Amino acid sequence: NAGVTQTPKFQVLKTGQSMTLQCAQDMNHNSMYWYRQDPGMGLRLIYYSASEGTTDKGEVPNGYNVSRLNKREFSLRLESAAPSQTSVYFCASLNWGRQGGYEQYFGPGTRLTVT
Amino acid sequence: AQSVAQPEDQVNVAEGNPLTVKCTYSVSGNPYLFWYVQYPNRGLQFLLKYITGDNLVKGSYGFEAEFNKSQTSFHLKKPSALVSDSALYFCAVRGSSNTGKLIFGQGTTLQVKP
């Protein structure tokens, strides 16, 4: 089991460029999440997908879009990158409920710099 | 509104001494509480959780946490710290809906000195 994988690991963008962050999980989890981590602010939820075919906004969705491509894959798109989007991005997955265990599993992260 | 607070940005302990990393929460209903650890340039790793049952929960790497409902706290503890425990620790609480969303504290850096 690879768990949760993310690509790329590092990315540098110029202001206004677009890119898609990819996330995949092989644990057959129903729910998937995108977070950003900034110093002193913990992790903040950008978007999530409670189940295949659904997506919802989290705490900081502005400037981002997501696609739940299938049960395994959940991508995050920056249409026009801004310096304020410089951050480390984490994808996570979960099978919510007693059988799933309740805890989220995280990918290794993507470090994004926007100049 | 639901929230998590980690009042200390950094905790310093000597190797072999006990350590405590503090967490308090505010949530409606029964809290589902979690601790995660992040080593440099890595993703978050699950340490332990409280869902129901015994107030003292044991987790990975010798860590444990005590749920205190009256004080709305869920402090992370370890009887004897190791230098390798040095990392960033996050407390989290489940959000109000049944979607698995987590609300994270801002994190506490644990520094264990030899």
Interface residues (C-beta under 8 A of the other chain):
Chain A: V4 S31 Y33 Y35 G40 M41 G42 L43 R44 L45 Y48 A50 D56 G58 F90 A92 L94 W96 G101 Y102 E103 Q104 Y105 F106 G107 P108 G109
Chain B: V4 D9 Y32 F34 Y36 N41 R42 G43 L44 Q45 F46 K49 I51 F90 R94 N98 T99 G100 K101 L102 F104 G105 Q106 G107
